[in-house]
Amino acid sequence: MPALGKHAFVTGGGSGIGLAIAKALAGQQWQVTIGGRNKSRLQTALATIPGARMRVLDVTKPDSVEGALQAAVDINGPIYLLVNNAGGVTSAPFEKTGLSAWRHALDLNLMGAVHCTHAVLRDMKAARWGRIVNIASTAGLVGYRYVSAYVAAKHALVGFTKALALEVATSGVTVNAVCPGFTDTEIIANAVKTISKASNRSTVDALATFTATNPQGRLVSPTEVAAAVLWLASDEAAAVNGIALPIAGGEVA
């Protein structure tokens, strides 16, 4: 089943990696719906994605997910590609990470993908064709200091990916994860400013905190992550199922 005219839903599609993915999919003739919590950000993004639509939703709330995805289906038809990109991270030492922060990290980075997957999987299996791509992180493959809740949630997302991939392996649906390293997004730009201000270091030195982890000595581009999603969504990747693909310049194997 070619992508032409098929419906793709991208959570967290209003900025950064999600926006790059939405643009790339639209460029390959997918009918794209972007979802997120920030209506104004989605509206701004929408102007840059030809033919796309938007739905405001909170992936941590099952009712919000069900309502938004069903509304998207009513307009654009069944969702054949789900990109679970919504996520976020808060940095703090483990001993200063409270239970509420742990619950939020798991709700946003793991359960959001679970809720969205529940909403689309039945139709994908009925159609005998579907792609679910979970945007995890290298934090789903290795550990990092001061983000224990995020690391645990992204490891869980990778585990969910691998388990569900086996369950649907004969259904025509594939489930894969993409694991970017530090990527050139607003989140990193803001982190660089924070580090620079807190440590009285230049922005160049602060940026090195992130680029040093990548053997290529740079940030990953959102378009590089989008290209991996395009491949996983293609007919040619039908035999690729249950992988966690690092996009990180060789930081992890």
C-alpha positions in Angstrom: 0.0 0.0 0.0 1.7 3.2 -1.1 1.7 6.3 1.1 -0.1 8.4 -1.5 -3.1 10.0 0.1 -2.9 7.9 3.3 -3.5 9.5 6.7 -0.6 10.1 9.1 -1.1 11.4 12.7 1.9 13.1 14.4 1.7 13.9 18.1 3.9 16.8 19.3 3.7 18.0 15.7 3.8 21.7 16.4 7.6 22.1 16.7 11.0 20.5 16.6 11.3 16.9 15.5 7.5 16.5 15.2 7.2 19.4 12.9 10.1 18.2 10.7 8.4 14.8 10.5 5.1 16.3 9.5 6.7 18.4 6.8 8.6 15.4 5.4 5.4 13.3 5.3 3.4 16.0 3.6 6.2 16.2 1.0 5.7 12.5 0.3 1.9 12.9 -0.2 0.7 11.7 3.2 -2.4 13.4 4.5 -1.0 14.8 7.7 -2.7 15.6 11.0 -0.6 17.2 13.7 -1.6 17.0 17.4 -0.5 18.8 20.5 -1.6 20.7 23.6 -0.6 24.2 22.4 -3.2 25.5 19.9 -1.4 28.6 18.8 1.8 26.6 18.2 -0.1 24.1 16.1 -1.7 26.9 14.1 1.7 28.4 13.4 3.1 25.1 12.3 0.1 24.3 10.2 0.9 27.3 7.9 4.2 25.6 7.0 2.7 22.1 6.2 0.8 21.9 2.9 -2.6 20.4 3.2 -2.2 19.4 6.9 -4.8 19.6 9.6 -4.5 19.9 13.4 -6.1 18.5 16.5 -5.6 19.8 20.1 -5.1 16.9 22.5 -3.3 15.9 25.7 -1.7 12.5 25.1 -1.7 11.8 28.9 -5.5 11.8 28.9 -7.2 8.8 27.2 -10.4 10.6 26.5 -8.6 13.5 24.9 -6.7 11.1 22.7 -9.8 9.1 21.7 -11.8 12.3 20.8 -9.0 13.9 18.8 -8.0 10.9 16.8 -11.6 10.0 16.0 -12.2 13.5 14.8 -9.2 13.3 12.6 -10.4 9.9 11.2 -13.8 11.4 10.5 -12.2 14.0 8.2 -9.2 12.3 6.7 -10.1 8.7 7.0 -8.3 5.8 8.9 -4.9 6.5 10.3 -2.3 4.3 8.6 0.8 5.9 10.2 1.0 7.0 13.9 4.1 8.9 15.0 4.2 9.0 18.8 6.5 12.0 19.1 5.0 13.9 22.1 7.4 13.9 25.0 9.4 16.0 27.4 12.1 16.0 30.0 12.8 17.8 33.3 16.3 17.7 34.7 17.0 17.1 38.4 19.1 14.7 40.5 17.3 11.5 41.4 17.0 12.5 45.1 15.2 15.7 44.1 12.8 14.0 41.6 9.5 13.6 43.4 6.8 11.0 42.7 4.7 13.5 40.8 7.7 14.2 38.4 8.0 10.4 37.9 4.3 10.0 37.2 4.4 12.9 34.7 7.5 11.5 32.9 5.8 8.1 32.5 2.4 9.5 31.5 3.9 11.8 28.9 6.7 9.7 27.4 5.3 6.2 27.7 1.5 6.2 28.4 0.9 8.9 25.8 2.2 6.5 23.1 0.1 3.7 24.7 -3.1 5.7 24.6 -2.6 6.8 21.0 -1.7 3.2 19.9 -4.8 1.9 21.5 -6.8 4.4 19.4 -5.5 3.3 16.0 -4.3 -0.3 16.2 -7.7 -2.0 15.6 -8.2 -0.1 12.3 -4.7 -0.8 11.2 -5.1 -4.5 11.8 -8.4 -4.5 10.0 -6.7 -2.9 7.0 -3.8 -5.3 7.1 -1.4 -2.3 6.9 -0.1 0.1 9.4 3.0 1.8 10.8 3.6 2.9 14.4 6.8 4.8 14.9 7.7 5.8 18.5 10.1 8.7 18.9 12.2 7.5 21.8 15.7 8.8 22.5 19.2 7.5 23.1 18.0 7.8 26.6 15.9 4.7 25.8 19.2 2.8 25.2 21.7 4.2 27.7 21.6 6.2 30.9 22.2 9.9 31.5 22.7 11.7 34.8 20.0 13.9 36.3 17.1 12.6 34.1 16.4 9.3 35.7 12.6 9.5 35.2 13.0 10.4 31.5 15.5 7.7 31.0 13.3 5.1 32.6 10.3 6.2 30.6 12.1 6.1 27.3 13.5 2.7 28.1 10.0 1.6 28.8 8.9 3.0 25.4 11.5 1.0 23.7 10.4 -2.1 25.5 6.8 -1.4 24.6 7.9 -1.1 21.0 9.6 -4.4 20.9 6.8 -6.3 22.7 4.0 -4.9 20.6 6.0 -5.5 17.4 6.0 -9.2 18.2 2.2 -9.2 18.9 1.3 -7.7 15.5 4.0 -9.2 13.4 1.7 -11.2 11.2 -1.0 -8.5 10.9 0.6 -6.2 8.3 1.4 -3.6 11.0 5.0 -2.8 12.1 6.1 -1.0 15.3 9.5 0.6 15.5 11.3 3.2 17.6 13.6 6.0 16.5 16.2 7.1 19.1 17.7 10.5 18.4 20.6 11.8 20.3 20.8 15.5 21.2 18.9 17.3 18.4 18.9 20.8 17.2 15.6 21.9 18.6 14.2 24.7 20.8 14.6 22.4 23.8 18.3 22.2 23.3 18.6 25.9 22.5 16.9 26.8 25.8 19.0 24.3 27.7 22.2 25.9 26.3 21.0 29.3 27.4 20.2 28.0 30.9 23.6 26.3 31.3 25.4 29.3 30.0 23.7 31.6 32.5 24.0 29.3 35.4 27.7 28.4 34.9 28.9 31.8 33.5 30.1 30.0 30.4 29.8 31.1 26.7 27.0 29.6 24.7 29.7 27.8 22.6 31.0 26.1 25.7 27.5 25.3 26.9 26.6 23.8 23.6 29.6 21.5 23.8 27.9 19.8 26.8 25.6 18.3 24.2 27.7 17.9 21.1 30.5 16.2 23.1 28.3 13.1 23.4 28.1 12.7 19.6 31.2 11.2 18.0 30.5 13.5 15.0 30.8 16.5 17.3 27.4 18.0 16.4 23.7 18.1 17.1 21.4 15.8 15.1 19.2 17.6 12.6 15.4 17.2 12.9 15.3 16.4 9.2 17.6 13.4 9.8 15.2 12.0 12.3 12.3 12.7 9.9 14.1 10.8 7.1 14.3 7.7 9.3 10.6 7.9 10.0 9.9 8.2 6.3 11.8 5.0 5.7 10.1 3.1 8.5 6.7 4.2 7.1 7.5 2.9 3.6 6.5 -0.3 1.9 10.2 -1.1 1.5 10.5 -1.3 5.3 7.8 -3.9 5.7 10.3 -6.4 7.2 11.7 -3.9 9.7 9.8 -4.5 12.9 10.7 -4.0 16.6 13.9 -2.1 16.1 15.2 0.9 18.1 17.1 2.9 15.6 19.7 5.3 17.0 20.1 8.6 15.1 23.1 9.8 17.1 26.3 9.8 15.0 27.7 6.6 16.6 27.1 7.5 20.2 25.3 4.2 20.7 25.3 1.0 18.6 
